[in-house]
Amino acid sequence: MRTKYIKLVPLLAAVIMLAAGCARPPFPSQVTDRVDKKISFSDLHKDPGSYKGKWVMFAGVIVGSRTEKDGRTYLEVVQKPADNEGRPFQTDDSGGRFLAVSKEFLDPAVYGGGRVISVVGEVSGDSIRPLGGTVYRYPLLAVKALHLWEPSYGEPRSHVSVGVGVGIFHRY
């Protein structure tokens, strides 16, 4: 009987290693080590100019993207609270909006409205733009690293599906 369990040890080790591999943080430590974790989004939003040149990490939901003629992409993001690794919490709380500016083209089909994202960026100032019937001051972050979360992240998981039957699966 003991030999039966010994055969399971390699399988158990493989499962543990696979699970550990899935728990990787979204950004490498050489990126997150440069982030000034003392800067809150609230403080940045009040006075972006005083944090110019500092690296920050914020998360949120993309509400729009725009690509300029020079190839830079602007992502408008509604900020959401996040954990220390940048994983956003599923909440309606927000400190406001920010613009993540990438030197590279980011396809709007991928980086489109509704996608949940974490951004490590260097504060480069602010931009005043129209928002609805008012003007809004957006903190500008020059993108150093991005992480898109799975499209299903944040969606309710309350869908119940029950199926009973016998059938044949066809691929066409």
C-alpha positions in Angstrom: 0.0 0.0 0.0 2.9 2.4 0.7 4.3 2.0 -2.8 0.9 3.1 -4.1 1.4 6.5 -2.4 5.0 6.8 -3.4 4.0 6.8 -7.0 1.8 9.9 -6.3 4.8 12.0 -5.0 6.0 13.0 -8.5 2.5 13.9 -9.5 2.0 16.0 -6.4 5.3 17.8 -6.9 4.3 18.6 -10.5 1.0 20.0 -9.4 2.7 22.2 -6.8 5.2 23.5 -9.3 2.5 24.3 -11.8 0.5 26.1 -9.2 3.5 28.1 -8.1 4.2 29.0 -11.8 0.6 30.4 -12.1 1.1 32.7 -9.1 3.8 34.8 -10.8 3.5 38.5 -10.3 2.5 40.5 -13.4 5.7 42.6 -13.4 9.3 41.7 -12.9 11.0 42.9 -9.8 13.4 45.2 -11.7 10.3 47.2 -12.8 8.5 47.2 -9.4 11.7 48.0 -7.5 11.6 51.4 -9.1 8.0 52.2 -8.1 7.6 54.7 -5.3 4.9 52.9 -3.3 4.4 55.9 -1.0 2.7 57.9 -3.8 -1.1 57.4 -3.6 -3.3 58.0 -6.6 -5.2 60.7 -4.6 -1.9 62.6 -4.0 -0.9 62.2 -7.7 -4.3 63.4 -8.9 -4.1 66.5 -6.7 -0.7 67.6 -8.0 0.8 65.6 -10.8 3.6 68.1 -11.4 5.2 67.5 -8.0 5.7 63.8 -8.8 7.3 64.3 -12.2 9.9 61.7 -12.9 8.7 59.3 -10.2 7.6 55.7 -11.1 4.2 54.7 -9.9 1.9 51.6 -10.3 -1.8 52.0 -10.7 -4.6 49.8 -12.0 -8.0 50.3 -13.4 -10.4 49.9 -16.3 -9.7 51.2 -19.8 -12.5 53.6 -20.9 -10.9 54.5 -24.2 -7.8 54.6 -26.3 -6.5 56.9 -29.0 -3.4 56.5 -31.3 -1.7 59.6 -32.5 0.0 60.1 -35.9 3.4 59.6 -34.3 2.4 56.1 -33.1 1.9 56.9 -29.4 -1.1 55.4 -27.8 -3.1 57.1 -25.1 -5.1 54.9 -22.8 -7.7 56.6 -20.6 -8.1 54.5 -17.5 -10.5 54.8 -14.5 -8.3 54.1 -11.5 -9.2 51.2 -9.2 -7.6 50.3 -5.9 -5.0 47.4 -6.2 -2.9 45.1 -4.1 0.9 45.4 -3.8 1.4 43.5 -7.1 -0.9 45.7 -9.0 -3.9 43.4 -9.2 -7.0 45.6 -9.1 -9.8 44.9 -6.7 -13.3 44.3 -8.0 -14.9 47.5 -6.7 -16.7 50.6 -7.9 -14.3 52.7 -5.9 -12.1 55.0 -7.9 -9.9 58.0 -7.3 -10.4 59.4 -10.8 -8.8 58.9 -14.2 -5.3 58.9 -15.6 -3.8 58.7 -19.1 -1.2 56.0 -19.8 1.0 57.0 -22.7 2.8 54.3 -24.7 5.5 55.2 -27.2 4.3 52.1 -29.1 1.1 51.4 -30.9 -1.3 49.5 -28.7 -4.1 48.0 -30.8 -7.5 49.4 -29.6 -9.1 46.0 -30.3 -6.9 44.6 -27.6 -6.6 47.6 -25.3 -10.2 48.6 -25.7 -12.9 49.9 -23.4 -13.8 47.6 -20.5 -10.4 45.8 -20.3 -8.8 45.7 -16.8 -5.2 46.8 -16.7 -2.3 47.5 -14.4 0.3 50.1 -15.4 3.8 50.9 -14.2 4.7 54.4 -15.5 6.8 57.4 -15.0 4.9 60.5 -14.1 5.3 63.1 -16.9 2.9 65.8 -15.8 -0.8 66.3 -16.6 -3.2 67.0 -19.4 -6.4 69.0 -19.3 -9.0 67.6 -21.6 -12.8 67.7 -22.0 -14.7 65.0 -20.2 -18.5 65.2 -20.7 -19.6 68.8 -20.2 -16.5 69.7 -18.1 -12.8 69.8 -18.3 -10.7 67.2 -16.4 -7.0 67.1 -15.4 -5.5 63.7 -16.1 -2.2 62.7 -14.6 0.1 61.5 -17.4 2.0 58.3 -17.0 4.7 57.3 -19.6 4.3 53.6 -19.8 7.2 51.4 -18.6 5.2 48.2 -18.3 1.6 47.1 -18.8 -0.4 44.1 -17.7 -3.8 43.3 -19.2 -5.9 41.0 -17.0 -8.1 38.2 -18.5 -11.2 39.6 -20.2 -13.4 37.7 -17.7 -11.7 39.4 -14.7 -14.2 41.4 -12.7 -17.2 39.8 -14.3 -19.8 38.3 -12.0 -19.4 34.6 -11.5 -23.0 34.0 -10.6 -24.1 32.3 -13.8 -25.5 28.9 -13.0 -25.5 26.2 -15.7 -26.9 22.8 -15.3 -27.0 20.3 -18.1 -28.2 16.7 -18.3 -28.3 14.5 -21.3 -26.6 12.2 -23.7 -25.2 13.3 -27.0 -22.4 13.3 -29.5 -20.0 16.2 -29.9 -19.4 17.4 -33.5 -16.8 19.7 -34.9 -17.5 21.5 -38.1 
